[in-house]
Amino acid sequence: MLWIAVQFPLLPLEVQPGFQPGASQAVQEKQHLLIVSAAAQADGIHADMKVVTAQALSDALDIFSRCEEAEQKTLHVLARSLLFLTPAVSIASEDTLLLEIAGSLKLFRGTEKILELLQQHLDNTKHDWCIAAGHTPLSAELLLQQACNNARLAPERLNPERLEEETLHRLQRVPLSALNLDRKLARALAAPGFATLGELLALPRSAQGKRYGRDWLDWLERLLGEKPDPRRPIEMPQRFHVETEFAEPVEQVQGLVFPAQRLLEKLDAFLNLHQLHSKAIRWHFHHEDTQVSRLLIRRASDQETANLWQELTRRHFEHLQLSAPVQKLALDCARPLPRRAAALSLFEQAWQRPAAATLLERLATLPALHTEMLHAADCHVPELAQRRLPAMQAHPTKRESASDRQLNPFSDSPLWLLDTPLALRQQQQQPVWRGARLELLPGEHLLHSHWWQQGVARHYRIGRHPDGVCCWLFRDSQQQWFLHGFF
């Protein structure tokens, strides 16, 4: 297993409508500060400080009330945006996500590419973040706390084969004060003088169970991967809805164009992720007096392009008259439908019949497509009688004439030829394939080749399986039967 934990430490502050990066700001909860920006920390303000004390220290400090609903919505949006890496995205806490990426290693060809894509995506979210990796969910969360406390840290390389060993090595240095445990249990662990988790891991399990109880052993087993710790992945919503709230009411339609563009980008990402399309979108304009006005935009084509939605929205906004200033802008779409694959063509006109060389040149421009051609080789052994050459480098060969076909002793050679002949077992001197003896049909071809090296002598026959499959067989000089192809 390979888990990556992603934390957004400033999420309660970043979801505030008046949040400004670099400003002296904080979020309060029950008369105490919960989150403090870097600029506020420079003024001597820190988390857990009383609001009255913080206001006395700085007149420039802006304090917001915590909005847990906005935090949850934003965290779910961030979680759904990471589904392009793995379907196993779960919510660990109010500001932390967990990604299980072991099943995505083959798709992305290793952890380095996954980490690169993850960091690029997180940078585009405009949220402050830090990540850590572990072989279990709890180990990733615990190491994440250490990473966020020290600095914004992202593992550069992850070796899945040595991940468990490296994780256990890092867990040894985790202080007991960093463990998110019950206060009573934390005091019991620290009472004998233990300072790090490694000191506890060195003790016998039975002794720890007697002293600290079964809950501690259960947590320890899930941390080390000795006990399953399943996490429930998030569920994708069936309908799309996204909104943005403004710090100050927007009075002019021109002030809504840029926020609308950002919401349309989220709609495009949602539809692309699920390969869906929609023929209508609806804008909701929430005014200060709880009044809501709406604008419906339709389109005729099925192909989903974000640029067209933006162009249609811009044209509708040009003729829109706001009845009142807009406090919040929301967007949803009609019931999404499965997207039909576009019928693309290599040529401008479907009726064009280009030359073979032109078609080959066009195919060579397609990514991840390797064009090769088969060419005859100077060898009579069937598996060596042809070779593959790059199509753009191969030279055209002349067509086989009727006289050439008459010289070919294998006129009944199969279309499907195995790269390496498959040895068969025998029953009563007859070859056996797939648990049944093959019926040898009349006719035999004899092949002698490579007399100047280790000679090749084969007797080719056609065998028929009871299921009706016809096989191309041969018997070598040692009387061993081989399967060489299928008709």
C-alpha positions in Angstrom: 0.0 0.0 0.0 1.1 3.5 -0.7 -0.7 6.5 0.9 -0.2 10.2 0.4 -1.6 12.6 2.9 -2.4 16.2 1.8 -3.1 18.9 4.3 -4.4 22.5 3.7 -3.3 24.2 7.0 -4.8 27.6 6.1 -8.1 26.4 4.8 -10.3 28.1 7.5 -8.7 31.4 6.4 -8.6 30.8 2.7 -12.3 30.1 2.4 -13.1 33.6 3.8 -14.5 36.0 1.2 -12.2 38.7 2.3 -9.0 36.6 2.4 -6.0 38.3 0.9 -2.6 36.6 0.7 0.1 38.5 2.6 -2.4 40.5 4.7 -2.6 40.4 8.5 -5.6 38.2 9.0 -6.9 35.5 11.4 -9.9 33.3 12.0 -11.5 33.1 15.5 -13.5 30.3 17.2 -15.0 30.8 20.7 -13.1 34.0 21.4 -9.7 32.4 20.5 -7.7 32.6 17.3 -7.8 29.3 15.3 -5.7 30.2 12.3 -3.2 33.1 11.9 -1.6 34.3 8.7 2.2 34.7 8.3 1.9 38.5 8.4 0.0 38.4 11.7 2.6 36.1 13.1 5.2 38.7 12.3 3.3 41.0 14.6 3.5 38.6 17.5 0.1 37.1 17.1 -0.3 33.3 17.2 -3.0 30.6 17.3 -4.9 30.0 20.6 -4.4 33.7 21.5 -7.5 35.5 22.8 -9.2 37.8 20.3 -9.0 40.8 22.7 -5.3 40.3 23.2 -4.7 40.0 19.4 -6.6 43.2 18.7 -4.6 45.0 21.3 -1.4 44.0 19.6 -2.3 45.0 16.1 -4.8 47.5 14.7 -4.3 46.1 11.2 -5.5 42.6 12.0 -8.6 41.5 10.3 -10.5 38.7 12.2 -13.1 36.5 10.5 -15.5 34.1 12.2 -15.0 30.4 11.3 -17.3 28.9 8.6 -17.1 25.2 8.9 -19.7 24.7 6.1 -17.5 26.6 3.6 -14.5 24.6 4.7 -16.3 21.3 4.1 -17.5 22.3 0.7 -14.0 23.5 -0.3 -12.4 20.3 1.0 -14.8 18.2 -0.9 -14.1 20.2 -4.1 -10.4 19.7 -3.6 -10.9 16.0 -3.0 -12.9 15.5 -6.2 -10.3 17.4 -8.1 -7.7 14.8 -7.2 -9.7 11.9 -8.6 -7.7 12.1 -11.8 -4.8 10.5 -9.9 -6.7 7.7 -8.1 -10.3 6.8 -7.3 -9.2 6.1 -3.6 -9.4 9.6 -2.3 -10.8 9.9 1.3 -11.2 12.7 3.8 -9.1 12.1 6.9 -9.9 15.2 8.9 -11.3 18.7 8.5 -8.3 19.9 6.5 -6.5 16.7 5.4 -7.1 14.3 2.4 -5.7 10.8 1.9 -4.8 9.3 -1.5 -4.1 5.6 -2.0 -1.9 5.5 -5.2 -0.6 2.0 -5.3 -3.2 1.1 -8.0 -2.1 4.1 -10.1 1.6 3.4 -10.3 1.4 1.4 -13.6 -0.8 4.0 -15.2 1.5 6.9 -14.4 4.7 4.8 -14.7 6.0 5.4 -11.2 5.7 7.6 -8.2 7.8 10.4 -9.5 5.2 11.3 -12.2 2.4 11.1 -9.7 4.1 13.4 -7.3 4.9 15.8 -10.1 1.3 15.9 -11.3 0.0 16.2 -7.7 2.3 19.2 -6.9 1.4 21.0 -10.1 -2.3 20.5 -9.4 -2.0 21.7 -5.8 -0.1 24.8 -6.9 -2.9 25.7 -9.2 -5.5 25.5 -6.4 -4.0 28.7 -4.8 -4.2 27.0 -1.4 -1.3 26.5 0.9 -0.5 22.8 1.2 2.0 20.2 2.5 2.2 16.4 1.8 3.8 13.3 3.2 3.8 9.6 2.3 3.5 6.4 4.3 2.7 2.7 3.9 -0.5 3.1 6.0 -3.0 5.9 6.4 -2.1 6.6 10.0 1.7 6.7 9.2 1.1 9.2 6.4 -1.0 11.4 8.6 1.5 11.3 11.4 4.4 12.1 9.2 2.4 14.9 7.6 2.1 16.7 10.9 5.9 16.6 11.2 6.3 17.9 7.6 3.8 20.8 8.1 5.4 21.8 11.5 8.9 22.0 9.9 8.3 23.4 6.5 6.3 23.0 3.3 7.7 19.6 2.4 7.0 17.2 -0.5 8.8 13.9 -0.9 10.9 14.0 -4.0 11.2 10.3 -4.5 9.2 7.3 -3.2 10.4 3.8 -3.5 7.3 1.5 -3.1 9.5 -1.5 -2.4 11.3 0.2 0.5 8.5 2.5 1.6 7.6 0.5 4.7 11.3 0.4 5.8 11.7 4.1 5.3 8.4 5.0 7.0 9.3 2.9 10.1 12.7 4.7 10.2 11.0 8.1 10.2 8.4 7.1 12.8 11.2 6.3 15.2 11.9 10.0 15.6 8.4 11.2 16.0 7.9 12.8 19.5 5.1 11.4 21.7 3.8 15.0 22.1 2.9 14.9 18.4 0.6 11.9 18.7 -3.1 12.8 18.5 -4.2 10.6 21.4 -6.5 10.8 24.4 -5.1 13.2 27.0 -5.2 10.5 29.7 -3.3 8.0 27.5 -0.8 10.7 26.5 0.0 11.3 30.1 0.4 7.6 30.8 2.8 7.2 27.8 4.9 10.2 29.0 5.0 9.2 32.7 7.9 6.7 32.5 10.0 9.3 30.6 9.5 8.1 27.0 10.1 10.9 24.5 9.8 9.4 21.1 7.7 6.8 19.4 10.7 4.6 18.6 11.3 4.1 22.4 7.8 2.6 22.7 8.1 0.5 19.5 11.1 -1.3 21.1 9.0 -2.5 24.0 7.2 -5.9 24.0 3.6 -5.7 22.8 2.3 -7.7 25.6 3.7 -5.4 28.2 2.3 -2.3 26.4 -1.1 -3.9 26.2 -1.2 -4.6 29.9 0.0 -1.1 30.8 -1.8 1.1 28.2 -4.8 -1.0 27.2 -6.2 -2.5 24.0 -7.0 0.9 22.3 -3.3 1.8 22.3 -2.4 -1.6 20.7 -5.2 -1.2 18.1 -3.9 2.2 17.1 -0.3 0.9 17.0 -1.3 -2.1 14.8 -3.1 0.2 12.3 -0.1 2.6 12.3 2.4 -0.2 11.5 0.1 -2.0 9.0 -0.4 -5.1 11.1 -4.2 -4.5 11.1 -6.5 -3.3 8.3 -7.4 0.4 8.4 -9.9 0.9 5.6 -10.8 4.4 4.5 -14.1 5.2 2.8 -13.5 7.0 -0.6 -15.5 10.0 -1.4 -18.6 9.8 -3.6 -19.0 11.9 -6.7 -22.1 14.0 -6.9 -24.6 13.3 -9.7 -25.2 16.9 -10.4 -22.8 19.8 -10.7 -23.1 22.9 -8.6 -20.4 25.5 -7.7 -20.6 29.0 -6.2 -18.4 31.9 -5.2 -19.2 34.6 -2.6 -17.9 38.1 -2.9 -16.4 40.2 0.0 -18.2 43.2 -1.3 -21.4 43.2 -3.4 -20.8 43.5 -7.2 -22.9 46.2 -8.8 -21.8 46.0 -12.4 -22.1 43.0 -14.7 -18.5 43.5 -15.9 -17.3 42.5 -12.4 -18.9 39.1 -12.8 -17.1 38.1 -16.0 -13.9 36.9 -14.4 -15.5 35.0 -11.5 -17.9 33.4 -14.0 -14.8 32.2 -16.1 -13.3 30.5 -13.0 -16.6 28.7 -12.3 -16.8 27.6 -16.0 -13.3 26.1 -15.7 -14.6 24.0 -12.8 -17.6 22.9 -14.9 -15.3 21.9 -17.8 -13.1 19.9 -15.4 -16.1 18.1 -14.0 -17.5 17.2 -17.4 -14.1 16.1 -18.7 -13.5 13.9 -15.7 -16.8 12.0 -16.2 -16.9 12.2 -20.0 -20.2 14.0 -19.9 -21.8 16.9 -21.8 -24.6 19.3 -21.0 -26.7 21.4 -23.4 -27.7 24.0 -20.8 -26.2 25.9 -17.8 -27.9 28.1 -15.3 -26.4 31.1 -13.5 -27.8 32.1 -10.1 -27.3 35.7 -8.9 -27.8 36.0 -5.1 -28.6 39.5 -3.9 -28.3 41.0 -0.5 -32.1 40.9 0.2 -32.2 37.1 -0.3 -33.6 37.6 -3.7 -32.2 35.3 -6.4 -32.3 36.0 -10.2 -31.4 33.4 -12.8 -30.1 33.2 -16.3 -30.4 30.1 -18.5 -28.0 29.6 -21.4 -28.6 26.8 -24.0 -26.5 25.5 -26.8 -27.3 23.3 -29.8 -24.1 21.3 -30.3 -23.2 18.1 -28.4 -19.5 18.7 -28.3 -18.3 20.0 -25.0 -15.9 23.0 -25.3 -15.2 25.4 -22.4 -14.4 28.3 -24.8 -17.9 28.2 -26.3 -19.6 28.3 -22.8 -17.4 31.3 -21.9 -18.3 33.1 -25.2 -22.0 32.4 -24.8 -21.8 33.6 -21.1 -20.0 36.8 -22.1 -22.6 37.6 -24.8 -25.5 37.1 -22.4 -23.8 39.2 -19.7 -23.5 42.1 -22.2 -27.3 42.4 -22.3 -27.9 41.6 -18.7 -29.4 44.2 -16.3 -28.8 43.5 -12.6 -31.8 44.2 -10.4 -29.6 44.6 -7.4 -25.9 44.1 -6.4 -24.8 40.5 -6.4 -23.5 39.0 -3.2 -22.9 35.4 -4.5 -22.7 33.9 -7.9 -23.6 30.2 -8.5 -23.5 27.9 -11.5 -25.1 24.5 -12.2 -25.9 22.6 -15.4 -28.7 20.6 -16.8 -28.7 16.8 -16.3 -25.4 15.7 -17.8 -25.5 13.1 -20.6 -22.8 10.6 -21.7 -20.4 12.3 -24.1 -20.2 10.9 -27.6 -16.8 10.3 -29.1 -15.9 12.7 -31.8 -15.5 11.2 -35.2 -12.1 12.6 -36.1 -10.4 12.1 -39.5 -6.8 12.4 -40.6 -7.9 14.2 -43.7 -10.1 17.3 -44.3 -12.5 15.5 -46.6 -13.8 12.0 -45.8 -13.9 11.1 -49.4 -10.3 11.7 -50.0 -8.2 8.7 -50.9 -4.6 9.8 -50.4 -1.5 7.9 -51.5 0.0 5.4 -49.2 3.0 7.6 -48.5 0.8 10.5 -47.5 -1.2 8.3 -45.1 2.0 6.9 -43.6 3.3 10.5 -43.0 0.1 11.5 -41.3 0.1 8.4 -39.1 3.7 9.0 -38.1 2.6 12.3 -36.5 0.2 10.7 -34.1 1.6 10.4 -30.6 2.4 7.0 -29.1 1.8 5.3 -32.5 4.6 3.1 -33.9 4.2 2.3 -37.6 6.1 -0.8 -38.8 6.1 -2.9 -42.0 6.8 -6.6 -42.5 9.6 -7.5 -44.9 10.8 -10.9 -46.1 14.1 -12.2 -44.7 16.6 -14.6 -46.3 15.6 -17.5 -44.1 13.3 -20.6 -44.7 12.5 -21.1 -41.0 8.9 -19.6 -40.6 9.5 -17.6 -37.4 12.6 -16.0 -39.0 11.2 -15.6 -42.5 10.0 -12.0 -41.8 11.3 -9.0 -40.0 9.7 -5.8 -38.8 11.2 -2.5 -39.9 10.1 1.1 -39.1 7.7 2.1 -41.8 9.3 5.5 -42.4 12.7 3.8 -42.9 11.8 0.7 -44.7 12.2 0.4 -48.5 9.3 -0.8 -50.6 9.6 -4.4 -51.8 8.3 -5.8 -55.0 5.1 -7.7 -55.0 5.2 -11.5 -54.8 4.7 -13.0 -58.3 2.9 -16.2 -59.1 6.2 -18.0 -59.8 7.4 -17.0 -56.3 4.3 -18.5 -54.7 4.8 -21.8 -56.6 8.3 -22.0 -55.0 6.9 -21.5 -51.5 6.4 -25.0 -50.0 4.2 -23.6 -47.2 1.3 -22.4 -49.2 -1.0 -23.4 -46.3 0.9 -21.4 -43.6 -1.5 -19.9 -41.0 -2.2 -16.2 -40.5 -1.4 -16.4 -36.8 2.1 -17.5 -36.2 3.6 -17.9 -32.7 6.9 -16.0 -32.1 8.3 -19.1 -30.4 7.0 -22.6 -31.0 5.2 -24.1 -28.0 6.2 -27.6 -26.9 3.3 -30.1 -26.6 3.0 -33.3 -24.6 2.0 -36.5 -26.3 -0.4 -39.4 -25.8 0.1 -42.5 -27.9 2.5 -40.5 -30.1 -0.2 -37.9 -30.8 0.2 -34.2 -29.7 -2.1 -33.0 -26.9 -3.2 -29.3 -26.6 -5.7 -27.9 -24.1 -6.4 -31.3 -22.6 -7.3 -33.1 -25.8 -5.5 -35.0 -28.5 -5.2 -33.3 -31.9 -6.4 -35.1 -35.0 -3.7 -35.1 -37.6 -5.0 -34.3 -41.1 -3.6 -35.8 -44.2 -0.6 -34.0 -45.8 2.9 -33.2 -44.6 5.6 -30.7 -45.4 9.3 -31.3 -44.7 11.7 -28.5 -43.9 15.5 -28.6 -43.8 17.4 -25.5 -43.1 20.6 -24.1 -41.6 22.7 -27.2 -42.6 25.9 -25.1 -42.1 25.1 -24.5 -38.4 22.9 -26.5 -36.1 20.6 -28.0 -38.7 16.8 -27.6 -38.5 14.6 -30.5 -39.6 10.8 -30.3 -39.2 7.8 -32.3 -40.3 4.8 -29.9 -40.5 1.3 -31.2 -40.1 -2.2 -29.7 -39.6 -4.0 -30.8 -36.4 -7.6 -30.3 -35.5 -8.8 -29.8 -31.9 -12.2 -31.3 -30.9 -13.5 -27.7 -30.5 -12.8 -27.2 -34.3 -9.6 -25.1 -34.0 -7.0 -26.0 -36.7 -3.4 -25.8 -35.5 -0.1 -25.8 -37.4 2.2 -28.4 -35.9 5.6 -29.8 -36.5 7.7 -32.7 -35.2 11.4 -32.2 -34.9 14.3 -34.7 -35.2 13.8 -35.7 -31.5 10.1 -36.7 -32.2 8.9 -33.8 -30.1 5.7 -32.1 -31.2 5.4 -28.2 -31.3 2.5 -25.8 -31.8 3.5 -23.1 -34.3 0.4 -21.3 -35.3 -3.4 -21.2 -35.9 -5.6 -21.1 -39.0 
